[in-house]
């Protein structure tokens, strides 16, 4: 699997995502050539529902509370940057990689 982009900040990590709303189910859908992690969400992009579902999904994957996540760029677009407080880029990478490995068909 191609590596995805993470950035470390003073209080956590920033994750670059491309979101596809109205998918069959909410899941990771791979890594684009430029290192952006692709995520499909089942919710429609109406009244913030897709953003809320994205944050819920990431909170579950990363094992953090939703209030530790924030969309800091791309609130209305498909490309987003999500801030993860109190986790380093390495910790985020490890948790997402572990999630992907657990979800992979055997």
C-alpha positions, 0 to 999 in steps of 0.5 A: 500500500502506498504511504499517505501524507501526515504532518506533525504539529505542535499539538497533534497531527494533520491528515490530508483526505479526499472524501467521497460522499454517498458511498455504500458504506463508510470506509478507507478506499486507498491512497491516491498518487499524491499521498492523500488518503481516500475515504468513502462516507455513506452520508450525503454532503447535506447540512454537514452530515458527511463531515460528521460521519467522517469525524465519527469514523476517524474517531473510531479508527484512531481510538480518540473522542470526536472532540479531538478531531477537527476539519481545519480545511475543506469544510465544504469541499472533497479535499479536507485536512483533519487535525488530530489533537494529542496524537503524533503523525507516527501514532496516527499512521500506526493506528490507520495502518493497523485498522487497514490490516485488520479490515483486509480480506484474508 
